[in-house]
Structure formats: structure tokens, C-alpha cells
Amino acid sequence: MFDADQFLNQTVNDSNDTSLINPPDNMSGDGYMILAGKVDCRTWQKRDDPSVSGLALDIQWEIQDEAVKSFCGRDKIICKQGIMLDLTDSGELDMGKGKNVGLGKLREALGLNTPGEPFSFSMITGRLAKGFVQHEVKREEIFVKIKKVLKA
């Protein structure tokens, strides 16, 4: 049985790493098999102009490639994909021409973009796709993101 006090009172002599080994950028490659996990929605606001804001869809993808897991030294590698959403004036998803193209590409890759068939964001979780990882450097920190998703 787990004893929290014993765990919290343990002593170690080694230091912890302060950075992860990231999966390689594969934007020009074949893509990694990825599995959709948690799907969430968040509001955003432009840093230099707070009057500009909106809604984004965030998907946590788990890389399924064993070679990448070995390279990174982890059993589970999660990368996030963020998609800005176009909304109508009433706050609903804009289904007009040229709107929500990023979402359309995601739905197409997952087989969820058929006219006349119902779609909800919860249908994304558990679906496989090919994902393309890109590294972005912000404020001296490297962020790994899924930038493109195609059919598996």
C-alpha cells in the first residue's frame, strides 16, 4: 500500500532533468501515427491588442511511434494541436464558406467531415491520424506542436 508520508520523506542524491527530449520535427517526412486524446476549448486574447480575442480548439495527441518513444526515452509522448475557430456573431461555430478551414482539415483527416452526418467535438477522441510535429521557439523555450494532421 502506498504511504504518502514515507514517499514525501524519501531522500535522493541525483538531480532531475530540466528539459525533455522532444520528438523530431517531421514536417517534411511521412508523419507519425498519433492518437487523439483530450479535446478542450479555450479562449485567447492577443497580447499586444486585448480587444482581439477568440476561441481555440486544443487536441492532445499521443505519438504511437515506438522509435520516437525510444528516442525520447518516454513511454508516452503527448503533443498539442491548437486550431483557431471562427464563430458567428451569436457565438456558434461558423459553417460558412472559407470559415474553420483548419477544423475542416482535421475532420477530413479523421473521417468526420461528411455533409449531413452529425459531428461533435467529442467524436475526435480515440481517432488515429498521421501527425506532423513542428518545433517552435518562444522566449528561449522549445514547444513541440502538431501542425498538420492527415488520414492515417
N, C-alpha and C positions, 0 to 999 in steps of 0.2 A: 504494500500500500504506500502511496506517495505521502511523504511527510514534508510539508511546505517549510516548516521551521528548519529542519535539517538541510533542505536544499538551499535555503537562503543563507545559512551559516557556513556553507562549504567554502573552502579556500582553494584558489587556483594560483599557479605560478606563471602561466603563459599569458601573453597579451592576445586580445581579439583583433581580427582584421577590421579595417575601417572602410573597405570598399569591396564591392562584388566583382567577380569576373563575369563580364557581360557576354551574352551570345553574340557571335559575329554578325556584323552588318551584312545582309544578304539581298540588298535591293537589286543587284544585278545578277542574282542567282536564281535558283529554282523555287525558292520558298521553303519554309519549314511547315510540317504538319502542326497545326495548332488546334486546340480545343477551347471553345468558348465557355467561360466560367461566369462569374458575377457580371451582371449588367446593371448599370446605375445611370442616373441622370444628375447633372449638376448645373448650377447657374454660374456664369462667368461675367467678369467686368473688366474692361480694358484698363490697364494700369495708368496710361497717360491721358485717358479720357473716360472717366467713370460714367459718363452719360451713355456710353456704348456698352451694351451688355446683351446677354442671350442665354441660350440653353445648349448644353452639350451632352452627348451620349458617351458613356465610358464603358468599354468592354475589357474585362481581364481575360487574356488568352494564356493558356498553358502550352508551352512548346513541348511537343511529343517526341522530338528527335533525340534518340539515345546518344548520338555522337555529340550533340550540343550540350546535353546534360553532363556528359563525361568531361567535356572541355571546361564547363563552368564549375564542375565539382559539386553539383547540386542535383537532387532527385526531382525537384520541382522548380521550373523556371516560369515566372509569370511576367508577361509584358502587357502594357495597357495600350488600347487604341481609343483615341478621342475623336468624335465626329461632331462638328458644329451642326446644329439643327436650325432649319428655317421654320418659323412659326407664323401663323396668321395673326391678324390684329386681335382676334379673340383668344389667342394662346394655344391654338390647336396646331398639330403638325400640318405644314403646308404641303399639299399634294399637287400643286401646280407645276406646269412645265418649267424645267430648269431649276427646280427647288429640291432640296435634300438629295442632291446627286450622290454625295458620299454615303448616305444611308441606302440609297438605291443600289449602289455598287456592292455594299455589304450584303443586302438582302439577296441580290442576284447570285453572289458567291455562295450563299447558304441555301439556295433553292426556295427562298421565301418571298419572291417578288413577282408572283403570278397575279395578273389582274383578276379581280372577282373573288380571290381567295383571301380569307381573313388573315391579318397579321397583327401580332402584338410583340412588344419588345421581349417578353418572357420566352418567346419561341427561339431566341438566339442561343440561350444557354444550352450546352451539351452538343452543339453542332461542330463538325470538323471543317477546316478550311486550310488553304495554303496561305501562310503569313509571311510578310516581308518586313524584316527588322531594320530600323534605321537608328543610328546614334545621333543625339542632339546634345550639344554642349551649351549649358546655361550657367552663368556665374561660376565657372570653373568646375562644374559638376556634369558628369555624363548621364544622360537619360536615354533609356532604350525604349523605343515605341514601335508598335505595329503600325506601319504607314500604309500598307496596301494588303487587301485580302482577295484571294481568288478561289474558285471552286477547287475542292480537294481532288 
